[in-house]
Amino acid sequence: MHKLGLICFFNDLRVADNPALMQAASGCEKLICVYIQPPDDLLEGFAIAPTTLRRQQLYQSLDALDRSLGALSQHIQVIADGSTEGLAALLERFDPCAVYRSEQANWRMQTRWDTVVQRFPNMVFCEITSHTLFESSALPFTIANLPSSFSKFRHQVESLQIPEAIAAPLNLPPPITTPDDWRQRFSSAEQRPSPPIAGGEAAAFRHTQAYFASNAAQSYKKTRNALDGWGNSTKFSLWLACGAISAREVIRQLRLHEAQQGANESTYWIYFELLWREYFQWYSHRHGDRISAFQGIATSTPNTSFYPQRFRKWCLGNTPYPIVNACMKQLNDSGYMSNRGRQLVASCLVHELALDWRYGAAYMAQNLLDYDFASNWGNWQYLAGVGADPRGHRRFNLQKQSQTYDPEGHFIALWKGAECEARLDHVDIVDWPITN
Ligand SMILES: Cc1cc2nc3c(=O)[nH]c(=O)nc-3n(C[C@H](O)[C@H](O)[C@H](O)COP(=O)(O)OP(=O)(O)OC[C@H]3O[C@@H](n4cnc5c(N)ncnc54)[C@H](O)[C@@H]3O)c2cc1C
């Protein structure tokens, strides 16, 4: 039993099914709970920061976690900066005997953690899997031998036993001091009581339970590609990304739904999509810093350039492609975009606008409420042709996609996608203004 433990929360903002918290609960006499704030350079060197919407959602998630901890006579002690120096300062300040955290599929966070572990040889560091369905030790291959495509991965893992989601601890070791006022890190706008999508563990449970109580899951496979509509896809990502709910808990509820309302192709497909998420988590572990490298895991760099004006137009939803504009405006306004929308805007950025895919990934990293490091960079790489796509690259026919997914033009009209300049470029190849 350690005299003093410290738990670092990051993208596991929950008390239920949090194995790191459970281990801390039984492993130490006193416990300090800390939220680790991602440093700015986590966004891969792109000068961007999360939007107010996402900070609002984060605030709500932390507030909810603090309340759940409060019911166990604990609290979030402090918000620490997740840089190497920030982590080292945190450990120097509290000098815990043991440090607990959930494993991260994020090479930058991992590199920092590894550096800090070496700097404090007398502390015990415990990393526990909590963001994925499977433990790495249960996978039928080593991470170095991760299958090169999703299909191969799925065939090898889909019938593996998924560990049961565990309940919240009944007791926690007491804190050592009264909390610092972590709320001061947030502006009053971010502390607004009701952001558009409520964050936090209780909200995640309410949402998943309501979803499975409805019959939306029974037709998920048919509706999931819709560009809009709350019930057309699960929206679980909005809580999975920050770990307000675990993927294992979602599976537990899915199995319960199947037992009560019946299993079919659609309910299977929810599991199928969660396996995509799973694949990208292990993919990120496997490929480390190559997940955000221009060349990705390919053998040559993509043939793109950088046109600041085109990129700006893409961000604002002012390209010659109404469907792309509508999706981008939806993202800018709400912090959400459907999976189909993400595929279309990514294809547009890479193929129609010939831009560097990492700028698109970074823009989504800034704006998505459900931003998840591995899912975002992994999907972008895939679509840019430098990732795990066995076909090399995917170029979507935007005209055809509009006819299929928005045949009446309702989505485009709703988000004013057709309100755009007809011309893409205002300068020519040698930077002269185009006047006619
Ligand atoms: C360019 C691009 C960027 C993306 N960035 C992110 C991101 O930052 N965060 C994120 O969670 N997802 C990301 N995705 C994946 C996917 O678009 C979202 O998970 C999905 O749209 C979220 O809505 P939903 O929960 O209703 O999904 P549903 O269709 O209901 O799917 C259920 C769950 O399966 C998982 N899932 C589904 N599709 C994928 C996928 N392609 N990759 C990984 N997981 C998947 C998600 O956890 C999702 O919540 C990205 C996809 C693309 C093409």
The ligand as an SDF file (V2000), in Angstrom:
LIG
                    3D

 53 58  0  0  0  0  0  0  0  0999 V2000
  -11.6340   12.8380  -41.5640 C   0  0  0  0  0  0  0  0  0  0  0  0
  -12.2540   12.1510  -40.3590 C   0  0  0  0  0  0  0  0  0  0  0  0
  -11.9560   12.6090  -39.0780 C   0  0  0  0  0  0  0  0  0  0  0  0
  -12.5120   11.9690  -37.9500 C   0  0  0  0  0  0  0  0  0  0  0  0
  -12.2100   12.4410  -36.6900 N   0  0  0  0  0  0  0  0  0  0  0  0
  -12.7290   11.8060  -35.6070 C   0  0  0  0  0  0  0  0  0  0  0  0
  -12.4290   12.2590  -34.2900 C   0  0  0  0  0  0  0  0  0  0  0  0
  -11.6700   13.1940  -34.0700 O   0  0  0  0  0  0  0  0  0  0  0  0
  -13.0400   11.6250  -33.2560 N   0  0  0  0  0  0  0  0  0  0  0  0
  -13.8830   10.5520  -33.4390 C   0  0  0  0  0  0  0  0  0  0  0  0
  -14.3960   10.0150  -32.4580 O   0  0  0  0  0  0  0  0  0  0  0  0
  -14.1380   10.0930  -34.6740 N   0  0  0  0  0  0  0  0  0  0  0  0
  -13.6050   10.6830  -35.7560 C   0  0  0  0  0  0  0  0  0  0  0  0
  -13.9190   10.2250  -37.0120 N   0  0  0  0  0  0  0  0  0  0  0  0
  -14.7280    8.9950  -37.1600 C   0  0  0  0  0  0  0  0  0  0  0  0
  -16.2470    9.2130  -37.3080 C   0  0  0  0  0  0  0  0  0  0  0  0
  -16.4980   10.1680  -38.2820 O   0  0  0  0  0  0  0  0  0  0  0  0
  -16.9010    9.6290  -35.9950 C   0  0  0  0  0  0  0  0  0  0  0  0
  -16.5130    8.7530  -34.9600 O   0  0  0  0  0  0  0  0  0  0  0  0
  -18.4250    9.5710  -36.1180 C   0  0  0  0  0  0  0  0  0  0  0  0
  -18.8500   10.3930  -37.1660 O   0  0  0  0  0  0  0  0  0  0  0  0
  -19.0240   10.0440  -34.8220 C   0  0  0  0  0  0  0  0  0  0  0  0
  -20.4290   10.0810  -34.8840 O   0  0  0  0  0  0  0  0  0  0  0  0
  -21.2760    8.9380  -34.2010 P   0  0  0  0  0  0  0  0  0  0  0  0
  -20.8330    8.7240  -32.7900 O   0  0  0  0  0  0  0  0  0  0  0  0
  -22.6990    9.2460  -34.4120 O   0  0  0  0  0  0  0  0  0  0  0  0
  -20.8080    7.6840  -35.0510 O   0  0  0  0  0  0  0  0  0  0  0  0
  -21.5430    6.2920  -35.3340 P   0  0  0  0  0  0  0  0  0  0  0  0
  -21.7130    6.1250  -36.7860 O   0  0  0  0  0  0  0  0  0  0  0  0
  -22.7480    6.1450  -34.5100 O   0  0  0  0  0  0  0  0  0  0  0  0
  -20.4550    5.2130  -34.8780 O   0  0  0  0  0  0  0  0  0  0  0  0
  -20.4270    4.6480  -33.5590 C   0  0  0  0  0  0  0  0  0  0  0  0
  -19.0570    4.8570  -32.9790 C   0  0  0  0  0  0  0  0  0  0  0  0
  -18.0950    4.1380  -33.7430 O   0  0  0  0  0  0  0  0  0  0  0  0
  -16.8620    4.8680  -33.8080 C   0  0  0  0  0  0  0  0  0  0  0  0
  -16.5650    5.1760  -35.2120 N   0  0  0  0  0  0  0  0  0  0  0  0
  -17.4210    5.2280  -36.2400 C   0  0  0  0  0  0  0  0  0  0  0  0
  -16.7620    5.4580  -37.3940 N   0  0  0  0  0  0  0  0  0  0  0  0
  -15.4510    5.5700  -37.0580 C   0  0  0  0  0  0  0  0  0  0  0  0
  -14.2650    5.8160  -37.8090 C   0  0  0  0  0  0  0  0  0  0  0  0
  -14.2700    5.9770  -39.1350 N   0  0  0  0  0  0  0  0  0  0  0  0
  -13.1070    5.8990  -37.1360 N   0  0  0  0  0  0  0  0  0  0  0  0
  -13.0420    5.7520  -35.7900 C   0  0  0  0  0  0  0  0  0  0  0  0
  -14.1450    5.5000  -35.0480 N   0  0  0  0  0  0  0  0  0  0  0  0
  -15.3180    5.4140  -35.6720 C   0  0  0  0  0  0  0  0  0  0  0  0
  -17.0770    6.1370  -32.9970 C   0  0  0  0  0  0  0  0  0  0  0  0
  -16.5950    5.9200  -31.6910 O   0  0  0  0  0  0  0  0  0  0  0  0
  -18.5840    6.3080  -33.0080 C   0  0  0  0  0  0  0  0  0  0  0  0
  -19.0570    7.0190  -31.8890 O   0  0  0  0  0  0  0  0  0  0  0  0
  -13.3690   10.8530  -38.1430 C   0  0  0  0  0  0  0  0  0  0  0  0
  -13.6620   10.4170  -39.4350 C   0  0  0  0  0  0  0  0  0  0  0  0
  -13.1110   11.0600  -40.5340 C   0  0  0  0  0  0  0  0  0  0  0  0
  -13.4670   10.5610  -41.9120 C   0  0  0  0  0  0  0  0  0  0  0  0
  1  2  1  0
  2  3  1  0
  2 52  2  0
  3  4  2  0
  4  5  1  0
  4 50  1  0
  5  6  2  0
  6  7  1  0
  6 13  1  0
  7  8  2  0
  7  9  1  0
  9 10  1  0
 10 11  2  0
 10 12  1  0
 12 13  2  0
 13 14  1  0
 14 15  1  0
 14 50  1  0
 15 16  1  0
 16 17  1  0
 16 18  1  0
 18 19  1  0
 18 20  1  0
 20 21  1  0
 20 22  1  0
 22 23  1  0
 23 24  1  0
 24 25  2  0
 24 26  1  0
 24 27  1  0
 27 28  1  0
 28 29  2  0
 28 30  1  0
 28 31  1  0
 31 32  1  0
 32 33  1  0
 33 34  1  0
 33 48  1  0
 34 35  1  0
 35 36  1  0
 35 46  1  0
 36 37  1  0
 36 45  1  0
 37 38  2  0
 38 39  1  0
 39 40  1  0
 39 45  2  0
 40 41  1  0
 40 42  2  0
 42 43  1  0
 43 44  2  0
 44 45  1  0
 46 47  1  0
 46 48  1  0
 48 49  1  0
 50 51  2  0
 51 52  1  0
 52 53  1  0
M  END
$$$$
